Amino acid sequence: MGKLVVLLGKSASGKDTLLSKLITESGFKRVLPVTTRPIRPGEVNGVTYNFISNEDFLQQKNEGRFIESREYNTLYNGIPDVWRYATSKDSINLEDGNYVAIVDLAALDALRSEYGDNLLSVYIDVSEKVRRQRCQGRGDFNIDEWERREADDEKKYTADVLAEKIDLIMNNIDASESFSALVDFLKENNCI
């Protein structure tokens, strides 16, 4: 039986980088999330996410095809929008090996209910200054959206919540060092 490693962190903390390294260097399978948000440059439908319409999302949710789902109020090109995300029931089969996912705290709770001791949660911590620089480097930086996400992250990721729900808290200034520390943690937990 494999493990599900769940990566959490504030915006631009480096979750995608560590997820990619677990897949390419440690043989993890990616939990492919479902989303209604627009495709960003460089993303590929069916590889980065399963991008679907709001109508399809709501239909699949009503059919009970998700382990968990969540939605976020956001600004897209200065216009208020709702982006939906979910984890599909058919996206994880721990009998096939180890999986890795990026989720938020609400999704973590649902996944932990589903997978129990077969789930390991990792919070990736990085200073606001570094995260902001990373986000600005993506090319689609919007100050209003950044400030909204930053305020939301500060409310969600409190020290008490992290102490209660997270198995490992790690700083991610250098991706290679962070990945090495993550691999050590996963070896200690019989995941690699």
C-alpha positions as CSV (number, residue, x, y, z in Angstrom):
1,M,0.0,0.0,0.0
2,G,1.4,3.4,-1.0
3,K,1.2,6.7,0.7
4,L,-0.5,10.0,-0.3
5,V,1.8,13.0,0.3
6,V,0.0,16.2,0.5
7,L,1.8,19.5,0.0
8,L,0.4,22.7,1.4
9,G,1.6,26.3,1.6
10,K,0.9,29.9,0.9
11,S,0.9,31.2,-2.7
12,A,4.3,30.9,-4.5
13,S,5.9,28.8,-1.7
14,G,7.3,26.3,-4.2
15,K,4.7,23.5,-3.9
16,D,4.7,22.8,-7.7
17,T,8.5,22.5,-7.8
18,L,8.6,20.0,-5.0
19,L,5.7,18.1,-6.5
20,S,7.5,17.9,-9.9
21,K,10.7,16.6,-8.2
22,L,8.8,13.9,-6.3
23,I,7.3,12.7,-9.6
24,T,10.5,12.8,-11.7
25,E,13.1,11.8,-9.1
26,S,11.1,9.6,-6.7
27,G,8.5,7.9,-8.8
28,F,5.4,9.4,-7.2
29,K,2.2,9.6,-9.2
30,R,0.5,13.0,-9.4
31,V,-3.0,13.4,-8.1
32,L,-4.5,15.4,-11.0
33,P,-6.9,17.9,-9.6
34,V,-10.0,19.1,-11.4
35,T,-10.5,22.9,-11.7
36,T,-12.7,25.5,-13.4
37,R,-10.0,28.2,-13.4
38,P,-8.5,29.4,-16.7
39,I,-5.4,27.7,-18.1
40,R,-2.2,29.6,-17.4
41,P,0.6,29.8,-20.0
42,G,2.6,26.6,-20.0
43,E,-0.2,24.5,-18.5
44,V,-1.7,21.5,-20.4
45,N,-5.2,20.1,-19.9
46,G,-4.9,16.6,-18.5
47,V,-1.3,17.1,-17.4
48,T,-1.4,20.1,-15.0
49,Y,-5.1,19.9,-14.2
50,N,-8.2,18.6,-15.6
51,F,-9.8,21.9,-16.7
52,I,-13.5,21.7,-17.0
53,S,-16.5,24.1,-17.2
54,N,-18.5,25.2,-14.1
55,E,-21.4,23.2,-15.4
56,D,-19.4,20.0,-15.7
57,F,-17.8,20.6,-12.3
58,L,-21.2,21.0,-10.6
59,Q,-22.6,17.9,-12.4
60,Q,-19.6,15.7,-11.3
61,K,-20.0,17.1,-7.7
62,N,-23.7,16.2,-7.7
63,E,-22.9,12.7,-9.0
64,G,-20.6,12.2,-6.0
65,R,-17.4,11.8,-8.1
66,F,-15.2,13.9,-5.8
67,I,-13.5,13.1,-2.5
68,E,-13.5,16.8,-1.8
69,S,-14.2,20.0,-3.5
70,R,-13.7,23.7,-2.7
71,E,-14.1,27.1,-4.3
72,Y,-12.4,30.4,-4.0
73,N,-13.6,33.9,-4.7
74,T,-10.9,35.6,-6.8
75,L,-10.2,38.4,-9.1
76,Y,-9.4,37.5,-12.7
77,N,-8.4,40.4,-14.9
78,G,-9.9,42.7,-12.3
79,I,-13.3,40.9,-12.5
80,P,-14.6,38.9,-9.5
81,D,-14.8,35.2,-10.3
82,V,-15.2,31.9,-8.5
83,W,-12.7,29.1,-9.2
84,R,-13.5,25.6,-8.2
85,Y,-11.1,22.8,-7.4
86,A,-11.7,19.1,-6.5
87,T,-10.0,15.8,-6.0
88,S,-11.7,13.1,-8.1
89,K,-12.3,9.7,-6.5
90,D,-10.6,8.0,-9.5
91,S,-7.4,10.0,-9.3
92,I,-5.8,8.0,-6.4
93,N,-5.2,4.3,-6.0
94,L,-2.7,3.7,-3.3
95,E,-2.5,0.0,-4.3
96,D,-0.6,1.3,-7.3
97,G,2.1,3.2,-5.3
98,N,2.8,6.6,-3.8
99,Y,0.9,9.7,-4.8
100,V,1.5,13.4,-4.3
101,A,-1.1,16.3,-4.3
102,I,-1.2,20.0,-3.7
103,V,-4.3,21.0,-1.7
104,D,-5.5,23.5,1.0
105,L,-6.4,22.8,4.6
106,A,-10.1,22.0,3.9
107,A,-9.1,19.4,1.3
108,L,-6.5,18.0,3.7
109,D,-9.2,17.2,6.2
110,A,-11.3,15.4,3.6
111,L,-8.3,13.5,2.3
112,R,-7.1,12.5,5.8
113,S,-10.6,11.2,6.5
114,E,-10.4,9.1,3.4
115,Y,-6.7,7.9,3.7
116,G,-5.9,8.1,7.5
117,D,-2.4,6.9,8.3
118,N,-1.6,6.5,4.7
119,L,-1.5,10.3,4.3
120,L,1.5,12.5,5.1
121,S,1.1,16.3,5.2
122,V,3.9,18.7,4.4
123,Y,3.6,22.5,4.9
124,I,6.1,24.5,2.8
125,D,7.1,27.8,4.4
126,V,8.7,30.8,2.7
127,S,8.8,34.5,3.6
128,E,6.3,36.8,2.1
129,K,9.1,38.8,0.4
130,V,10.4,35.7,-1.4
131,R,6.9,34.5,-2.4
132,R,6.0,37.9,-3.8
133,Q,9.2,37.9,-5.9
134,R,8.4,34.5,-7.2
135,C,4.8,35.4,-8.0
136,Q,6.0,38.6,-9.8
137,G,8.3,36.5,-11.9
138,R,5.4,34.4,-13.2
139,G,4.4,37.3,-15.4
140,D,0.7,37.6,-14.4
141,F,1.2,39.4,-11.1
142,N,-1.8,41.5,-9.9
143,I,-1.3,43.4,-6.7
144,D,-5.0,43.3,-5.7
145,E,-5.2,39.5,-6.2
146,W,-1.8,39.1,-4.3
147,E,-3.1,41.1,-1.3
148,R,-6.4,39.1,-1.3
149,R,-4.5,35.8,-1.4
150,E,-2.0,36.9,1.2
151,A,-4.7,38.0,3.7
152,D,-6.6,34.7,3.1
153,D,-3.4,32.7,3.6
154,E,-2.6,34.5,6.9
155,K,-6.0,33.6,8.3
156,K,-5.8,30.0,7.3
157,Y,-2.2,29.0,8.1
158,T,-1.9,29.9,11.8
159,A,0.6,28.3,14.0
160,D,-2.1,26.4,15.9
161,V,-3.6,25.0,12.8
162,L,-0.2,23.9,11.4
163,A,0.7,22.3,14.7
164,E,-2.5,20.3,14.7
165,K,-2.7,19.2,11.1
166,I,0.8,19.1,9.6
167,D,3.3,16.3,9.8
168,L,6.3,18.3,8.5
169,I,6.9,22.0,8.3
170,M,9.8,22.9,6.1
171,N,11.4,26.1,4.7
172,N,11.8,26.2,0.9
173,I,14.4,28.8,0.1
174,D,16.6,26.4,-1.9
175,A,14.6,23.8,-3.9
176,S,17.5,21.2,-3.9
177,E,18.0,21.4,-0.1
178,S,14.2,21.4,0.5
179,F,13.8,18.3,-1.7
180,S,16.6,16.5,0.1
181,A,15.0,17.3,3.5
182,L,11.6,16.1,2.1
183,V,13.1,12.8,0.9
184,D,14.7,12.2,4.3
185,F,11.3,12.8,6.0
186,L,9.6,10.4,3.5
187,K,12.2,7.7,4.1
188,E,11.8,8.0,7.9
189,N,8.1,7.4,7.3
190,N,8.6,4.4,5.0
191,C,7.3,6.2,2.0
192,I,10.4,5.9,-0.2
